[in-house]
């Protein structure tokens, strides 16, 4: 059985066992960050050879950065 060259959004989420959500991938696409992708019609496809462990690392770094930004907003509102 051959490995597919591209994965659909739900297949990427399943491959990473829900460590990265579909919403996160959509958000990254809108901000032009995260893994590369191609669109064919309405289908969004991710190249398998570009999906790796770095994807999880990036998700964790971005989550930490988002939490820091939220904390700064809370402290700014209290001042």
MDAnalysis code that builds the backbone (N, CA, C; Angstrom):
import MDAnalysis as mda
import numpy as np

u = mda.Universe.empty(237, n_residues=79, atom_resindex=np.repeat(np.arange(79), 3), trajectory=True)
u.add_TopologyAttr("name", ["N", "CA", "C"] * 79)
u.add_TopologyAttr("resid", np.arange(1, 80))
u.add_TopologyAttr("resname", ["UNK", "UNK", "UNK", "UNK", "UNK", "UNK", "UNK", "UNK", "UNK", "UNK", "UNK", "UNK", "UNK", "UNK", "UNK", "UNK", "UNK", "UNK", "UNK", "UNK", "UNK", "UNK", "UNK", "UNK", "UNK", "UNK", "UNK", "UNK", "UNK", "UNK", "UNK", "UNK", "UNK", "UNK", "UNK", "UNK", "UNK", "UNK", "UNK", "UNK", "UNK", "UNK", "UNK", "UNK", "UNK", "UNK", "UNK", "UNK", "UNK", "UNK", "UNK", "UNK", "UNK", "UNK", "UNK", "UNK", "UNK", "UNK", "UNK", "UNK", "UNK", "UNK", "UNK", "UNK", "UNK", "UNK", "UNK", "UNK", "UNK", "UNK", "UNK", "UNK", "UNK", "UNK", "UNK", "UNK", "UNK", "UNK", "UNK"])
u.atoms.positions = np.array([
    [0.842, -1.178, 0.000],
    [0.000, 0.000, 0.000],
    [0.886, 1.240, 0.000],
    [0.585, 2.178, -0.860],
    [1.423, 3.376, -0.948],
    [0.918, 4.464, -0.008],
    [1.839, 5.314, 0.386],
    [1.510, 6.435, 1.261],
    [1.035, 7.591, 0.388],
    [-0.082, 8.224, 0.747],
    [-0.566, 9.334, -0.076],
    [0.395, 10.518, -0.015],
    [0.457, 11.265, -1.109],
    [1.345, 12.421, -1.167],
    [0.766, 13.607, -0.395],
    [-0.551, 13.662, -0.280],
    [-1.216, 14.774, 0.393],
    [-2.280, 14.237, 1.346],
    [-2.514, 14.991, 2.412],
    [-3.561, 14.646, 3.381],
    [-4.574, 15.771, 3.453],
    [-5.844, 15.393, 3.641],
    [-6.887, 16.385, 3.871],
    [-6.813, 16.850, 5.320],
    [-7.505, 17.935, 5.618],
    [-7.491, 18.529, 6.953],
    [-7.806, 17.509, 8.036],
    [-8.897, 16.772, 7.875],
    [-9.277, 15.802, 8.906],
    [-8.259, 14.678, 9.041],
    [-7.563, 14.345, 7.959],
    [-6.534, 13.317, 8.022],
    [-5.301, 13.801, 8.791],
    [-4.982, 15.095, 8.660],
    [-3.863, 15.667, 9.418],
    [-4.194, 15.657, 10.908],
    [-5.410, 16.058, 11.242],
    [-5.845, 16.057, 12.644],
    [-5.786, 14.638, 13.209],
    [-6.260, 13.673, 12.443],
    [-6.238, 12.274, 12.887],
    [-4.800, 11.761, 13.023],
    [-3.945, 12.140, 12.084],
    [-2.547, 11.683, 12.121],
    [-1.848, 12.145, 13.397],
    [-2.145, 13.359, 13.831],
    [-1.522, 13.906, 15.033],
    [-2.368, 13.674, 16.279],
    [-3.326, 12.778, 16.167],
    [-4.160, 12.341, 17.300],
    [-4.737, 13.517, 18.087],
    [-5.270, 14.464, 17.353],
    [-5.950, 15.632, 17.921],
    [-5.044, 16.525, 18.760],
    [-3.728, 16.443, 18.573],
    [-2.833, 17.386, 19.253],
    [-2.913, 18.752, 18.580],
    [-3.323, 18.753, 17.341],
    [-3.556, 19.999, 16.607],
    [-4.977, 19.913, 16.078],
    [-5.771, 20.928, 16.354],
    [-7.166, 20.888, 15.936],
    [-7.335, 21.417, 14.511],
    [-8.461, 21.098, 13.939],
    [-8.793, 21.605, 12.610],
    [-8.871, 23.130, 12.650],
    [-9.400, 23.672, 13.743],
    [-9.505, 25.129, 13.880],
    [-8.127, 25.790, 13.889],
    [-7.161, 25.153, 14.548],
    [-5.796, 25.690, 14.571],
    [-5.213, 25.720, 13.177],
    [-5.382, 24.648, 12.435],
    [-4.863, 24.610, 11.067],
    [-5.543, 25.660, 10.186],
    [-6.843, 25.842, 10.351],
    [-7.552, 26.879, 9.587],
    [-7.029, 28.269, 9.950],
    [-6.828, 28.499, 11.241],
    [-6.313, 29.786, 11.712],
    [-4.926, 30.046, 11.130],
    [-4.063, 29.039, 11.170],
    [-2.716, 29.191, 10.613],
    [-2.778, 29.515, 9.124],
    [-3.673, 28.836, 8.395],
    [-3.793, 29.121, 6.961],
    [-4.175, 30.566, 6.727],
    [-5.111, 31.076, 7.526],
    [-5.561, 32.457, 7.338],
    [-4.450, 33.463, 7.638],
    [-3.523, 33.083, 8.534],
    [-2.413, 33.966, 8.899],
    [-1.149, 33.681, 8.086],
    [-1.239, 32.706, 7.187],
    [-0.106, 32.318, 6.334],
    [1.087, 31.805, 7.149],
    [0.782, 31.037, 8.186],
    [1.820, 30.386, 8.986],
    [1.499, 28.901, 9.050],
    [2.379, 28.122, 9.622],
    [2.127, 26.692, 9.738],
    [2.571, 25.939, 8.502],
    [2.098, 24.715, 8.352],
    [2.549, 23.879, 7.237],
    [2.038, 24.407, 5.901],
    [2.799, 24.149, 4.857],
    [2.356, 24.572, 3.535],
    [1.155, 23.734, 3.124],
    [0.364, 24.269, 2.207],
    [-0.840, 23.593, 1.745],
    [-1.125, 24.021, 0.317],
    [-1.958, 23.257, -0.337],
    [-2.456, 23.659, -1.643],
    [-3.965, 23.563, -1.616],
    [-4.608, 24.354, -2.455],
    [-6.056, 24.290, -2.574],
    [-6.389, 23.851, -3.987],
    [-7.253, 22.877, -4.075],
    [-7.789, 22.440, -5.355],
    [-9.295, 22.547, -5.220],
    [-9.841, 23.581, -5.815],
    [-11.251, 23.872, -5.597],
    [-11.435, 24.270, -4.142],
    [-12.330, 23.590, -3.460],
    [-12.549, 23.858, -2.038],
    [-11.696, 22.964, -1.143],
    [-11.042, 21.982, -1.739],
    [-10.234, 21.039, -0.962],
    [-8.900, 21.661, -0.570],
    [-8.542, 21.515, 0.701],
    [-7.244, 21.967, 1.221],
    [-6.424, 20.710, 1.481],
    [-5.231, 20.666, 0.886],
    [-4.380, 19.482, 1.004],
    [-3.017, 19.871, 1.547],
    [-2.510, 19.038, 2.447],
    [-1.205, 19.255, 3.064],
    [-0.223, 18.201, 2.557],
    [0.959, 18.610, 2.053],
    [1.948, 17.623, 1.608],
    [2.485, 16.818, 2.788],
    [2.434, 15.501, 2.667],
    [2.864, 14.610, 3.742],
    [4.330, 14.836, 4.090],
    [5.161, 15.048, 3.080],
    [6.601, 15.177, 3.337],
    [6.956, 16.447, 4.106],
    [6.019, 17.391, 4.246],
    [6.292, 18.614, 5.001],
    [5.649, 18.615, 6.384],
    [4.916, 17.563, 6.693],
    [4.319, 17.429, 8.023],
    [5.284, 16.626, 8.874],
    [5.700, 17.183, 9.974],
    [6.651, 16.473, 10.834],
    [6.469, 16.855, 12.278],
    [7.422, 16.495, 13.096],
    [7.345, 16.778, 14.526],
    [7.385, 18.282, 14.793],
    [7.921, 19.043, 13.862],
    [7.959, 20.493, 14.013],
    [6.577, 21.106, 14.092],
    [5.596, 20.408, 13.550],
    [4.224, 20.902, 13.573],
    [3.704, 20.977, 15.003],
    [3.985, 19.970, 15.803],
    [3.567, 19.957, 17.209],
    [4.333, 21.029, 17.983],
    [5.633, 21.138, 17.733],
    [6.453, 22.156, 18.403],
    [5.916, 23.547, 18.107],
    [5.576, 23.792, 16.855],
    [5.062, 25.102, 16.471],
    [3.751, 25.392, 17.180],
    [2.892, 24.387, 17.277],
    [1.618, 24.558, 17.957],
    [1.825, 24.932, 19.418],
    [2.752, 24.263, 20.084],
    [3.009, 24.539, 21.490],
    [3.604, 25.933, 21.680],
    [4.509, 26.349, 20.806],
    [5.107, 27.682, 20.899],
    [4.057, 28.759, 20.686],
    [3.175, 28.538, 19.704],
    [2.152, 29.541, 19.416],
    [1.138, 29.614, 20.545],
    [0.830, 28.483, 21.156],
    [-0.087, 28.483, 22.291],
    [0.511, 29.265, 23.452],
    [1.787, 29.056, 23.725],
    [2.463, 29.782, 24.801],
    [2.488, 31.276, 24.502],
    [2.751, 31.649, 23.255],
    [2.776, 33.066, 22.885],
    [1.394, 33.687, 23.028],
    [0.357, 32.957, 22.655],
    [-1.011, 33.469, 22.787],
    [-1.380, 33.670, 24.251],
    [-0.944, 32.764, 25.107],
    [-1.227, 32.894, 26.538],
    [-0.523, 34.123, 27.116],
    [0.712, 34.366, 26.693],
    [1.437, 35.542, 27.173],
    [0.742, 36.826, 26.738],
    [0.264, 36.851, 25.490],
    [-0.442, 38.039, 25.002],
    [-1.721, 38.263, 25.796],
    [-2.440, 37.200, 26.097],
    [-3.681, 37.316, 26.867],
    [-3.399, 37.833, 28.269],
    [-2.315, 37.347, 28.887],
    [-1.953, 37.816, 30.219],
    [-1.614, 39.310, 30.194],
    [-0.907, 39.758, 29.171],
    [-0.568, 41.176, 29.052],
    [-1.823, 42.027, 28.933],
    [-2.816, 41.543, 28.179],
    [-4.064, 42.286, 28.025],
    [-4.790, 42.397, 29.360],
    [-4.804, 41.312, 30.130],
    [-5.473, 41.321, 31.434],
    [-4.801, 42.326, 32.355],
    [-3.469, 42.315, 32.399],
    [-2.745, 43.243, 33.268],
    [-2.939, 44.683, 32.795],
    [-3.002, 44.909, 31.507],
    [-3.211, 46.255, 30.973],
    [-4.592, 46.777, 31.349],
    [-5.581, 45.888, 31.344],
    [-6.941, 46.293, 31.690],
    [-7.072, 46.608, 33.178],
    [-6.281, 45.958, 33.999],
    [-6.328, 46.187, 35.448],
    [-5.665, 47.489, 35.846],
    [-4.767, 47.984, 35.011],
    [-4.020, 49.193, 35.349],
    [-4.843, 50.438, 35.172],
])
